[in-house]
Amino acid sequence: MNTLTIVWDFDGTILPLEPFDSEQSLLIHAMNQTPKGFGWLKRIYAKAIIYADQRERLRKTFKISYSRMLKGTPSAALDRVCRILAEKISTADRNVFLKLKKDGYDMMVLSCGTADLSERVLRFAGLLSCFSLIEGNRFQFADDRIRGMELRLPNPADKLQMMHRLDLPPDHTMVVGDGYTDLPLLEWSTMPVLIDRSGRKKKVFSDRHFYFISSIPEIMNIIENEHINEK
């Protein structure tokens, strides 16, 4: 087993945003599949919070509104959405996770999103067994329908607190994220990796001592270089 632990964000990192993340995709699906449950006013509100969430203006407020609007949604809807989302993870990306698992790296997912969605997407992508832990906010179910949400990691700082609870050392923990919700972890780790598929984030975070990659396979070069430097 390699001593390096790799902590991944999910939405925007493992799952590309094209253009919606997993939570936004589920809300859009529910809105389109249950028009009677989404009157014009509720539909406008749903679109407004999706727009704000895309621009990272909402955190806990989005979660509360999102879970309320999804109340009563059957769990089967999660599977339908996540099966489609799993197709966004390319074969090249999947091979990286499988290779890292084979090489003995301990990997986990810490997300301010919904862990129920992360788990389903990874399962449909054939990658669930690659991760020893998947943590995030979780739906509460009753009669196989969403009845609420347990907010376990609603804020970026909560992810860092989780690292402290897991007692992982920053010099043996690589953190891979894509933006705002990952900043506390990226700044904590001595091996912070920011995935920047668009090329715009490197300008925003140019003053940070991050590794920048445009695709997941590039992380193999960073890991290889880290191993060389350790010798």
C-alpha positions as a Markdown table, in Angstrom:
| # | Residue | x | y | z |
|---|---|---|---|---|
| 1 | Met | 0.0 | 0.0 | 0.0 |
| 2 | Asn | 1.4 | 3.4 | -1.0 |
| 3 | Thr | 1.5 | 5.9 | 1.9 |
| 4 | Leu | -0.1 | 8.7 | -0.2 |
| 5 | Thr | -3.8 | 9.3 | 0.3 |
| 6 | Ile | -5.6 | 11.0 | -2.5 |
| 7 | Val | -8.7 | 13.0 | -1.6 |
| 8 | Trp | -11.0 | 13.9 | -4.5 |
| 9 | Asp | -13.8 | 16.4 | -4.9 |
| 10 | Phe | -16.7 | 15.1 | -7.0 |
| 11 | Asp | -18.7 | 17.6 | -9.0 |
| 12 | Gly | -16.4 | 19.4 | -11.4 |
| 13 | Thr | -13.5 | 17.2 | -10.5 |
| 14 | Ile | -14.3 | 13.5 | -11.0 |
| 15 | Leu | -17.6 | 14.4 | -12.7 |
| 16 | Pro | -17.1 | 17.1 | -15.4 |
| 17 | Leu | -19.7 | 20.0 | -15.4 |
| 18 | Glu | -21.4 | 19.9 | -18.8 |
| 19 | Pro | -22.9 | 22.3 | -17.8 |
| 20 | Phe | -24.7 | 21.0 | -14.6 |
| 21 | Asp | -23.4 | 19.2 | -11.6 |
| 22 | Ser | -25.1 | 16.1 | -10.1 |
| 23 | Glu | -27.4 | 18.1 | -7.8 |
| 24 | Gln | -28.5 | 20.5 | -10.4 |
| 25 | Ser | -29.1 | 17.6 | -12.9 |
| 26 | Leu | -31.3 | 15.8 | -10.4 |
| 27 | Leu | -33.4 | 19.0 | -9.7 |
| 28 | Ile | -33.8 | 19.6 | -13.4 |
| 29 | His | -34.9 | 16.0 | -13.9 |
| 30 | Ala | -37.5 | 16.3 | -11.2 |
| 31 | Met | -38.7 | 19.5 | -12.5 |
| 32 | Asn | -39.2 | 18.1 | -16.0 |
| 33 | Gln | -40.6 | 14.7 | -14.9 |
| 34 | Thr | -43.1 | 16.1 | -12.4 |
| 35 | Pro | -44.6 | 19.2 | -14.0 |
| 36 | Lys | -47.6 | 19.2 | -11.6 |
| 37 | Gly | -45.3 | 19.4 | -8.7 |
| 38 | Phe | -43.5 | 22.4 | -10.1 |
| 39 | Gly | -45.9 | 25.2 | -10.8 |
| 40 | Trp | -44.6 | 28.3 | -12.6 |
| 41 | Leu | -43.5 | 30.1 | -9.4 |
| 42 | Lys | -41.6 | 27.0 | -8.1 |
| 43 | Arg | -40.1 | 26.5 | -11.5 |
| 44 | Ile | -38.8 | 30.0 | -11.6 |
| 45 | Tyr | -37.3 | 29.6 | -8.1 |
| 46 | Ala | -35.7 | 26.3 | -9.0 |
| 47 | Lys | -34.0 | 27.9 | -12.1 |
| 48 | Ala | -32.9 | 30.8 | -10.0 |
| 49 | Ile | -31.2 | 28.7 | -7.3 |
| 50 | Ile | -29.5 | 26.6 | -10.0 |
| 51 | Tyr | -28.2 | 29.7 | -11.7 |
| 52 | Ala | -26.9 | 31.1 | -8.4 |
| 53 | Asp | -25.4 | 27.7 | -7.4 |
| 54 | Gln | -23.5 | 27.5 | -10.7 |
| 55 | Arg | -21.9 | 30.8 | -9.8 |
| 56 | Glu | -21.0 | 29.6 | -6.3 |
| 57 | Arg | -23.3 | 32.2 | -4.6 |
| 58 | Leu | -25.2 | 29.7 | -2.5 |
| 59 | Arg | -24.1 | 26.9 | -0.3 |
| 60 | Lys | -26.2 | 25.8 | 2.7 |
| 61 | Thr | -29.1 | 27.8 | 1.3 |
| 62 | Phe | -29.1 | 25.8 | -1.9 |
| 63 | Lys | -29.0 | 22.5 | -0.1 |
| 64 | Ile | -32.0 | 23.4 | 2.0 |
| 65 | Ser | -34.1 | 24.7 | -0.9 |
| 66 | Tyr | -32.9 | 21.8 | -3.1 |
| 67 | Ser | -33.9 | 19.1 | -0.6 |
| 68 | Arg | -37.3 | 20.7 | 0.0 |
| 69 | Met | -38.1 | 20.9 | -3.7 |
| 70 | Leu | -37.1 | 17.2 | -4.1 |
| 71 | Lys | -39.2 | 16.0 | -1.2 |
| 72 | Gly | -41.3 | 13.0 | -2.4 |
| 73 | Thr | -39.0 | 12.2 | -5.3 |
| 74 | Pro | -38.6 | 8.4 | -5.6 |
| 75 | Ser | -35.1 | 7.0 | -5.2 |
| 76 | Ala | -35.4 | 5.5 | -8.7 |
| 77 | Ala | -35.0 | 9.0 | -10.1 |
| 78 | Leu | -31.5 | 9.2 | -8.6 |
| 79 | Asp | -30.5 | 6.0 | -10.5 |
| 80 | Arg | -31.9 | 7.3 | -13.8 |
| 81 | Val | -30.0 | 10.6 | -13.5 |
| 82 | Cys | -26.8 | 9.0 | -12.2 |
| 83 | Arg | -26.7 | 6.4 | -14.9 |
| 84 | Ile | -26.6 | 9.2 | -17.5 |
| 85 | Leu | -24.1 | 11.3 | -15.5 |
| 86 | Ala | -21.7 | 8.3 | -15.3 |
| 87 | Glu | -21.3 | 8.4 | -19.1 |
| 88 | Lys | -19.6 | 11.8 | -18.7 |
| 89 | Ile | -16.6 | 10.1 | -17.0 |
| 90 | Ser | -14.4 | 9.2 | -19.9 |
| 91 | Thr | -12.6 | 5.9 | -20.4 |
| 92 | Ala | -9.3 | 7.6 | -20.0 |
| 93 | Asp | -10.4 | 9.0 | -16.6 |
| 94 | Arg | -11.8 | 5.7 | -15.5 |
| 95 | Asn | -8.5 | 4.0 | -16.3 |
| 96 | Val | -6.6 | 6.5 | -14.1 |
| 97 | Phe | -8.8 | 5.6 | -11.0 |
| 98 | Leu | -8.5 | 1.9 | -11.7 |
| 99 | Lys | -4.7 | 2.2 | -12.1 |
| 100 | Leu | -4.3 | 4.2 | -8.9 |
| 101 | Lys | -6.4 | 1.6 | -7.0 |
| 102 | Lys | -4.3 | -1.2 | -8.5 |
| 103 | Asp | -1.1 | 0.6 | -7.4 |
| 104 | Gly | -2.4 | 0.6 | -3.8 |
| 105 | Tyr | -3.3 | 4.3 | -3.3 |
| 106 | Asp | -6.0 | 4.9 | -0.7 |
| 107 | Met | -8.6 | 7.3 | -2.3 |
| 108 | Met | -11.6 | 9.0 | -0.9 |
| 109 | Val | -14.2 | 11.5 | -2.0 |
| 110 | Leu | -15.1 | 14.5 | 0.1 |
| 111 | Ser | -17.8 | 16.6 | -1.4 |
| 112 | Cys | -20.1 | 19.5 | -0.4 |
| 113 | Gly | -22.6 | 17.9 | -2.8 |
| 114 | Thr | -24.8 | 14.9 | -2.3 |
| 115 | Ala | -23.1 | 11.6 | -1.4 |
| 116 | Asp | -26.0 | 9.5 | -2.6 |
| 117 | Leu | -25.4 | 10.9 | -6.1 |
| 118 | Ser | -21.6 | 10.5 | -6.0 |
| 119 | Glu | -22.0 | 6.9 | -5.0 |
| 120 | Arg | -24.5 | 6.1 | -7.7 |
| 121 | Val | -22.5 | 7.8 | -10.4 |
| 122 | Leu | -19.3 | 6.0 | -9.4 |
| 123 | Arg | -21.1 | 2.6 | -9.2 |
| 124 | Phe | -22.5 | 3.0 | -12.7 |
| 125 | Ala | -19.1 | 4.0 | -13.9 |
| 126 | Gly | -17.6 | 0.9 | -12.4 |
| 127 | Leu | -15.4 | 2.9 | -10.0 |
| 128 | Leu | -17.1 | 2.7 | -6.6 |
| 129 | Ser | -14.6 | 0.1 | -5.3 |
| 130 | Cys | -11.7 | 2.5 | -6.0 |
| 131 | Phe | -12.7 | 4.6 | -3.0 |
| 132 | Ser | -12.4 | 3.7 | 0.7 |
| 133 | Leu | -14.7 | 6.6 | 1.8 |
| 134 | Ile | -17.4 | 8.7 | 0.1 |
| 135 | Glu | -18.5 | 11.5 | 2.3 |
| 136 | Gly | -21.0 | 14.4 | 1.7 |
| 137 | Asn | -24.5 | 15.4 | 2.4 |
| 138 | Arg | -27.1 | 12.6 | 2.4 |
| 139 | Phe | -30.7 | 12.3 | 1.6 |
| 140 | Gln | -33.1 | 11.0 | 4.2 |
| 141 | Phe | -35.6 | 8.5 | 2.8 |
| 142 | Ala | -39.0 | 7.3 | 3.8 |
| 143 | Asp | -41.0 | 4.7 | 1.8 |
| 144 | Asp | -38.2 | 4.9 | -0.8 |
| 145 | Arg | -38.8 | 8.6 | -1.4 |
| 146 | Ile | -36.7 | 11.7 | -0.4 |
| 147 | Arg | -38.1 | 13.2 | 2.8 |
| 148 | Gly | -35.1 | 15.5 | 3.7 |
| 149 | Met | -31.4 | 15.9 | 3.9 |
| 150 | Glu | -28.7 | 15.4 | 6.5 |
| 151 | Leu | -26.2 | 18.2 | 6.1 |
| 152 | Arg | -22.9 | 16.6 | 6.9 |
| 153 | Leu | -20.5 | 18.7 | 4.7 |
| 154 | Pro | -22.5 | 21.7 | 3.5 |
| 155 | Asn | -19.5 | 24.2 | 3.7 |
| 156 | Pro | -15.9 | 24.1 | 2.4 |
| 157 | Ala | -14.5 | 24.3 | 6.0 |
| 158 | Asp | -16.4 | 21.1 | 6.9 |
| 159 | Lys | -14.2 | 19.2 | 4.5 |
| 160 | Leu | -11.1 | 20.3 | 6.3 |
| 161 | Gln | -12.6 | 19.4 | 9.7 |
| 162 | Met | -13.2 | 15.9 | 8.2 |
| 163 | Met | -9.5 | 15.7 | 7.4 |
| 164 | His | -8.6 | 16.5 | 11.0 |
| 165 | Arg | -11.1 | 13.8 | 12.3 |
| 166 | Leu | -9.5 | 11.3 | 9.9 |
| 167 | Asp | -6.1 | 12.3 | 11.2 |
| 168 | Leu | -4.5 | 12.5 | 7.8 |
| 169 | Pro | -1.2 | 14.3 | 7.6 |
| 170 | Pro | -1.1 | 17.1 | 5.0 |
| 171 | Asp | 2.3 | 16.0 | 3.7 |
| 172 | His | 1.0 | 12.6 | 2.8 |
| 173 | Thr | -2.4 | 13.7 | 1.4 |
| 174 | Met | -2.9 | 14.9 | -2.2 |
| 175 | Val | -6.1 | 16.9 | -2.6 |
| 176 | Val | -7.7 | 17.2 | -6.0 |
| 177 | Gly | -10.4 | 19.8 | -6.5 |
| 178 | Asp | -11.8 | 22.3 | -9.0 |
| 179 | Gly | -12.6 | 25.5 | -7.1 |
| 180 | Tyr | -14.2 | 27.3 | -4.2 |
| 181 | Thr | -15.4 | 24.4 | -2.1 |
| 182 | Asp | -12.0 | 22.8 | -2.2 |
| 183 | Leu | -9.9 | 25.8 | -1.2 |
| 184 | Pro | -9.5 | 25.0 | 2.6 |
| 185 | Leu | -8.3 | 21.5 | 1.7 |
| 186 | Leu | -6.1 | 22.6 | -1.2 |
| 187 | Glu | -4.4 | 25.2 | 1.1 |
| 188 | Trp | -4.0 | 22.6 | 3.8 |
| 189 | Ser | -2.3 | 20.0 | 1.7 |
| 190 | Thr | 1.3 | 20.1 | 0.6 |
| 191 | Met | 0.2 | 18.5 | -2.7 |
| 192 | Pro | -2.8 | 20.5 | -3.9 |
| 193 | Val | -4.0 | 19.8 | -7.4 |
| 194 | Leu | -6.6 | 22.1 | -9.1 |
| 195 | Ile | -8.2 | 20.7 | -12.2 |
| 196 | Asp | -8.9 | 23.5 | -14.7 |
| 197 | Arg | -10.5 | 22.1 | -17.8 |
| 198 | Ser | -11.3 | 25.6 | -19.2 |
| 199 | Gly | -7.9 | 27.2 | -18.5 |
| 200 | Arg | -9.6 | 30.1 | -16.8 |
| 201 | Lys | -9.0 | 29.1 | -13.1 |
| 202 | Lys | -5.3 | 29.2 | -13.4 |
| 203 | Lys | -5.6 | 33.0 | -13.8 |
| 204 | Val | -7.9 | 33.3 | -10.8 |
| 205 | Phe | -5.7 | 31.2 | -8.5 |
| 206 | Ser | -2.3 | 32.2 | -10.0 |
| 207 | Asp | -1.1 | 33.4 | -6.6 |
| 208 | Arg | -1.7 | 30.0 | -5.0 |
| 209 | His | 0.9 | 27.3 | -4.9 |
| 210 | Phe | -1.2 | 24.7 | -6.7 |
| 211 | Tyr | -0.5 | 22.1 | -9.3 |
| 212 | Phe | -2.7 | 22.8 | -12.3 |
| 213 | Ile | -4.0 | 20.1 | -14.6 |
| 214 | Ser | -6.5 | 20.3 | -17.5 |
| 215 | Ser | -7.4 | 16.6 | -17.3 |
| 216 | Ile | -7.4 | 13.8 | -14.8 |
| 217 | Pro | -4.7 | 11.6 | -16.5 |
| 218 | Glu | -2.2 | 14.5 | -16.0 |
| 219 | Ile | -2.3 | 13.7 | -12.3 |
| 220 | Met | -0.1 | 10.6 | -13.0 |
| 221 | Asn | 2.8 | 12.9 | -13.9 |
| 222 | Ile | 2.5 | 14.8 | -10.6 |
| 223 | Ile | 2.4 | 11.6 | -8.6 |
| 224 | Glu | 5.5 | 10.3 | -10.4 |
| 225 | Asn | 7.3 | 13.5 | -9.8 |
| 226 | Glu | 6.4 | 13.5 | -6.1 |
| 227 | His | 7.8 | 10.0 | -5.8 |
| 228 | Ile | 11.0 | 11.1 | -7.4 |
| 229 | Asn | 11.4 | 14.0 | -5.0 |
| 230 | Glu | 10.8 | 11.7 | -2.0 |
| 231 | Lys | 13.8 | 9.5 | -3.0 |
